[in-house]
Amino acid sequence: MIGGGLAGLAAGVALAEAGWRVRLFEQRPFLGGRATSYVLPDGEHVDNCQHVTLGCCTNLEDFYRRVGAADKIKFFERLLFLDPQGRRGEMRAGILPAPFHLMGSFAAFAPLALRDKLSIARALLDILRTNGNPPDLQQSGGISMLEWLRRRGQTQGAIERFWRVVLVSALDEELHRTDAHFGVDVFWKAFLSNRTGYRMGVPAVPLSKLYDGCKAEIERRGGEVVLRSPVRGLKIENGELAGVRFDEGREETADAYVFAVPHTALTELLPVSVKQSDLGLKNLDKIKVSPITGVHFWFDRPVMAEPFVTLLDATTQWIFNKTALYGDSNGAGKSAHGGQYLQLVISASYDLLPKPRQEIVDLCLKEVRQALPAARNAQLLKATVIKEPAATFSPEPGVDRWRPKQQTSVRGLFLAGDWTATGWPATMEGAVRSGYLAAEALLRVAGAPHKFVQPDLEPDGFVAMWLGKQSTASRSGGNGSPISGI
Ligand SMILES: Cc1cc2nc3c(=O)[nH]c(=O)nc-3n(C[C@H](O)[C@H](O)[C@H](O)COP(=O)(O)OP(=O)(O)OC[C@H]3O[C@@H](n4cnc5c(N)ncnc54)[C@H](O)[C@@H]3O)c2cc1C
């Protein structure tokens, strides 16, 4: 196993459970890859960026369970939105069954005008009618989410204050550069097909603490985790991966290899001959990346009571109250000293990349003080800006064409990583799915097939009844539309 991010850890734990002796090599001194945390010189634990999951991320949930981290994720059923005029809106399931469970809070959502809500309802209905698979998503090369919304006559308010707000955070890309199938899938799986898919899970500990159980699990089953061990090259003989090279000419061999490194790192490692001969590996450089910026503020006093809030019409997209989320956990949020530690997230932050850090701090502080009145008189004790220029792969229209499967044409070489073919965007869920898929591919080739990938959440409420009716109709020769995506 090469790479100790979520994909490599998921594949490693799965294969160890299947009885393989797993050796995992990670170049950095810690596990978790892009979803990790580190300790500042003053002892403060800082996530490289706030990470959240949703109720519909069934494989990530399964992975956390396997490694004993499930109880370190707090789930919230209320999502709060705030606009610069101080109007609040929330999403919270009411008593109605899916797909109407969020209808009450949507109807009362103050930052949206009635005409915005009507246009949104029309587009959501279209997703529902087609079981999350509107026919124009099949267009070759894909269409952008913005184009899909325009075809459905969405108002500017609906686009800016609803679709963009949800999707830029979920997919880390602007609507005109997002394949509509990813955008529609978010709404189908998280908001429409069942009551719990939208629930937001936030780690109650710094991210790196979620992986303590992975190393233990691999070692308990006879394997090992080797940190500070970058792979420098692949030894390919007669179409087979015969070994991997490390620094100082050291080589390691294994029965099979899973490369769970970012696609940009894999392109540099692969010999040109392999890239030219394997159709799946030929186009890795066509997969683009998009940035996320995290801003960390430490105030001298509490400025926010909510665990998190989404800002509308602002550069800052989310504010997380890390002091409240961490509670008393292990020194995290330590330097808050009776004050408060907030973390801000800006996805698809292309405009911020060239800006000096102080300018970003000033801009975000202004927005925080506008949104949270208590912050206006509070003193900012410390601030950090973390720019991740290649945070995720860009889910641009047609990108799935370039994402390789986990099994390659090189014997013994398997791939994992959020960028491989999972059908999911670049998320922790996508990374874990890819790891499970790589483990499944490897075991299939070894002649001992095993299933790790978990099914999506079952549709419930009226959606389940509707889908049940459709499948009965199609079984009895009816012409109901095909059930898809579940
Ligand atoms: C700022 C930011 C915010 C995000 N927010 C969210 C969020 O809220 N929710 C969500 O679901 N997802 C989020 N993501 C996406 C999520 O972090 C990734 O999709 C996921 O962590 C990718 O995991 P991975 O294992 O595929 O890749 P990585 O995490 O990149 O792991 C690859 C590993 O390979 C190692 N490696 C590379 N080259 C070598 C080599 N030659 N030898 C040995 N090791 C090597 C790397 O050091 C790394 O540990 C965010 C990402 C970022 C950057």
Ligand as a Chemical Component Dictionary entry (heavy atoms), coordinates in Angstrom:
data_LIG
# 
_chem_comp.id                   LIG 
_chem_comp.type                 NON-POLYMER 
_chem_comp.pdbx_formal_charge   0 
_chem_comp.three_letter_code    LIG 
# 
loop_
_chem_comp_atom.comp_id 
_chem_comp_atom.atom_id 
_chem_comp_atom.alt_atom_id 
_chem_comp_atom.type_symbol 
_chem_comp_atom.charge 
_chem_comp_atom.model_Cartn_x 
_chem_comp_atom.model_Cartn_y 
_chem_comp_atom.model_Cartn_z 
_chem_comp_atom.pdbx_ordinal 
LIG C1  C1  C 0 -8.812  21.866 2.347  1  
LIG C2  C2  C 0 -9.643  20.656 2.081  2  
LIG C3  C3  C 0 -10.936 20.567 2.563  3  
LIG C4  C4  C 0 -11.709 19.436 2.294  4  
LIG N1  N1  N 0 -12.949 19.331 2.835  5  
LIG C5  C5  C 0 -13.638 18.171 2.685  6  
LIG C6  C6  C 0 -14.863 17.964 3.368  7  
LIG O1  O1  O 0 -15.345 18.817 4.119  8  
LIG N2  N2  N 0 -15.515 16.769 3.185  9  
LIG C7  C7  C 0 -15.010 15.795 2.386  10 
LIG O2  O2  O 0 -15.637 14.730 2.277  11 
LIG N3  N3  N 0 -13.835 15.962 1.733  12 
LIG C8  C8  C 0 -13.141 17.113 1.867  13 
LIG N4  N4  N 0 -11.940 17.264 1.233  14 
LIG C9  C9  C 0 -11.489 16.223 0.302  15 
LIG C10 C10 C 0 -10.837 15.059 1.059  16 
LIG O3  O3  O 0 -9.864  15.529 1.960  17 
LIG C11 C11 C 0 -10.165 14.156 0.033  18 
LIG O4  O4  O 0 -11.100 13.782 -0.954 19 
LIG C12 C12 C 0 -9.621  12.874 0.655  20 
LIG O5  O5  O 0 -8.983  13.115 1.873  21 
LIG C13 C13 C 0 -8.643  12.255 -0.351 22 
LIG O6  O6  O 0 -8.061  11.095 0.177  23 
LIG P1  P1  P 0 -7.041  10.236 -0.702 24 
LIG O7  O7  O 0 -6.566  9.150  0.164  25 
LIG O8  O8  O 0 -7.675  9.926  -2.001 26 
LIG O9  O9  O 0 -5.832  11.236 -1.049 27 
LIG P2  P2  P 0 -4.781  11.947 -0.080 28 
LIG O10 O10 O 0 -5.451  12.340 1.178  29 
LIG O11 O11 O 0 -4.123  13.019 -0.873 30 
LIG O12 O12 O 0 -3.730  10.804 0.288  31 
LIG C14 C14 C 0 -2.624  10.494 -0.523 32 
LIG C15 C15 C 0 -1.465  10.130 0.393  33 
LIG O13 O13 O 0 -0.380  9.659  -0.410 34 
LIG C16 C16 C 0 0.824   10.163 0.138  35 
LIG N5  N5  N 0 1.830   10.114 -0.919 36 
LIG C17 C17 C 0 1.921   10.860 -2.045 37 
LIG N6  N6  N 0 2.980   10.498 -2.785 38 
LIG C18 C18 C 0 3.591   9.482  -2.116 39 
LIG C19 C19 C 0 4.739   8.679  -2.374 40 
LIG N7  N7  N 0 5.473   8.859  -3.473 41 
LIG N8  N8  N 0 5.083   7.733  -1.473 42 
LIG C20 C20 C 0 4.343   7.545  -0.339 43 
LIG N9  N9  N 0 3.254   8.283  -0.040 44 
LIG C21 C21 C 0 2.875   9.229  -0.922 45 
LIG C22 C22 C 0 0.442   11.566 0.586  46 
LIG O14 O14 O 0 1.371   12.093 1.512  47 
LIG C23 C23 C 0 -0.943  11.325 1.185  48 
LIG O15 O15 O 0 -0.875  10.986 2.547  49 
LIG C24 C24 C 0 -11.167 18.400 1.492  50 
LIG C25 C25 C 0 -9.862  18.482 1.012  51 
LIG C26 C26 C 0 -9.103  19.576 1.324  52 
LIG C27 C27 C 0 -7.679  19.640 0.843  53 
# 
loop_
_chem_comp_bond.comp_id 
_chem_comp_bond.atom_id_1 
_chem_comp_bond.atom_id_2 
_chem_comp_bond.value_order 
_chem_comp_bond.pdbx_ordinal 
LIG C1  C2  SING 1  
LIG C2  C3  SING 2  
LIG C2  C26 DOUB 3  
LIG C3  C4  DOUB 4  
LIG C4  N1  SING 5  
LIG C4  C24 SING 6  
LIG N1  C5  DOUB 7  
LIG C5  C6  SING 8  
LIG C5  C8  SING 9  
LIG C6  O1  DOUB 10 
LIG C6  N2  SING 11 
LIG N2  C7  SING 12 
LIG C7  O2  DOUB 13 
LIG C7  N3  SING 14 
LIG N3  C8  DOUB 15 
LIG C8  N4  SING 16 
LIG N4  C9  SING 17 
LIG N4  C24 SING 18 
LIG C9  C10 SING 19 
LIG C10 O3  SING 20 
LIG C10 C11 SING 21 
LIG C11 O4  SING 22 
LIG C11 C12 SING 23 
LIG C12 O5  SING 24 
LIG C12 C13 SING 25 
LIG C13 O6  SING 26 
LIG O6  P1  SING 27 
LIG P1  O7  DOUB 28 
LIG P1  O8  SING 29 
LIG P1  O9  SING 30 
LIG O9  P2  SING 31 
LIG P2  O10 DOUB 32 
LIG P2  O11 SING 33 
LIG P2  O12 SING 34 
LIG O12 C14 SING 35 
LIG C14 C15 SING 36 
LIG C15 O13 SING 37 
LIG C15 C23 SING 38 
LIG O13 C16 SING 39 
LIG C16 N5  SING 40 
LIG C16 C22 SING 41 
LIG N5  C17 SING 42 
LIG N5  C21 SING 43 
LIG C17 N6  DOUB 44 
LIG N6  C18 SING 45 
LIG C18 C19 SING 46 
LIG C18 C21 DOUB 47 
LIG C19 N7  SING 48 
LIG C19 N8  DOUB 49 
LIG N8  C20 SING 50 
LIG C20 N9  DOUB 51 
LIG N9  C21 SING 52 
LIG C22 O14 SING 53 
LIG C22 C23 SING 54 
LIG C23 O15 SING 55 
LIG C24 C25 DOUB 56 
LIG C25 C26 SING 57 
LIG C26 C27 SING 58 
# 
